[in-house]
Amino acid sequence: MKKKIIVVDDDPHILALLKRAIEDRVPDVTVETCTSVKSAQGVFESAERVHLLVSDIVMPVETGWELIRWLKDQGKFKNLPVIAMSGYVSETEVSSEQKPGSLVCGFVAKPLNIDQLTKMIEDHVGVEPNAGPASDEKTTASEDS
């Protein structure tokens, strides 16, 4: 059975890149993408099981922090690991959220280092890595949002 990852970002181009990169590099996972906190909440409400959330922090209307707080209040997702990503929030700010009882288990700055992100995903969903692209270049996603 494939493990389910939800990725939330307000930029559909970043979502498309992340979905493809994660599914290509991390075996036995399926990625569902959402462009807002509200759409992510709908996915979580109808999901039986989710193994990991990867969420942008700075988004219009509601932030990734609001989604994380909402998840903590949900019984079945109160222990879900979360990887935060942002081009506007520093790793220091995210570290302050990584206290006991926090869902945040990692942070990736934008522009994204896909190799770093997929390694974090592998570590948190317990899968063996795929070889990925046959290139020595680091793959990055630009910060357009």
Protein Blocks (a to p, Z undefined) as FASTA:
>chain_A
ZZddddddfblklmmmmmmmmmmmmghiacdddfbfklmmmmmmmpmbdfbdcddfbdgh
iafklmmmmmmmpmklmmgccddddfkbcfklmmmmmcghiabfbdcdddddfklmmmmm
mmmnopacdebjadfbdcddddfZZ
